[in-house]
C-alpha cells in the first residue's frame, strides 16, 4: 500500500489523461457520426455518395483494425523523433 501512496501523483495524472482522452474521443466520434449522418441525408447526390462510402468503410472495418490504421497512419505522417 505504501507504493500506491508513493506514486499517487503519477497515478492521478494518468487517470486525468485517461478521462480527458475518453471525453475527447467521445466528442470526436459524435462530430464524425453527425457529419456522416448529415451527408447521407443530404440532397446532393455527391455528398450522399461520399457519406455512403464513409459509413460503409467505418462499419465494415473492425474497430481494432480501424484504431491501428489511425494510430499508425497518423504516426507515419509525423517526422521521426530527432529528424528535424
PyMOL commands that set and color helices and strands:
alter all, ss='L'
color gray80, all
select helices_A, chain A and resi 2-6+8-40+45-60+63-77
alter helices_A, ss='H'
color red, helices_A
deselect
rebuild
show_as cartoon
